[in-house]
Amino acid sequence: MPEKARVAIFEDNLMFLDAFKTRIIAAGHNVVSEATNLRTALEAVEQFEQLGVQVAIIDGNLDPNNTSGYDGRALVAAINRLAPIVKTVGMSNSSVEGVTIDLGKRNYPKLGETVTNL
């Protein structure tokens, strides 16, 4: 991974979104896209090439009323289809199917290091 990776974050909880951004920036990377719901996240994936996104941080559930993991699976599928070279990191309370590495929210302090090592 380049020294300064270009990162997209998909997280509905604003507290976690801010914590993830802080870790990524502290590790020397750039947050170039973010979304808090599935619709805007899928729209953002369509812009990955123009934005030069290299890593996507994915919460499995972008709707607090739905814990099925559908959102994470839909995002991984869209990324694999539209931007297959983008590395994906699952950051959810449950596993995110199909990601490059499934870190989980409990391990968020390791997020910056994980992006660096991808």
Phi, psi and omega in degrees: 000137176301157182306320179245092179286152176259119193240141171248141180238129177241102185207129182274337181274114186297329177296313178292320179304313180295318180296318179296315179301316180300315180295318182293315180294319179299331179276002176093012181259169182244131173270116185249351180202146174208153178210150182246001176214165186297318182302309181289331177294316179295323176296321180296321179302325179295342181260002184305315183298313180296324181276347181071031182297133179246334182221137175240130176263124190235122168276137182291337184227108180264013177227116184298345180265003181225113181249026184284343185085002182303316184301314179297316179297319180296320179292315178300317179298316180295319179295316179299327181281315188263335184212064188297343179276351180288129176280145182237141179236121176281124179230077184223169175283343173234173184289152177249113185293134171088000181284160177298315177217133181256096185278314181086148185298329180297334182260019185302333177300339180270003187299312180300314179297320180297315178299317180300322185275353182291000000 
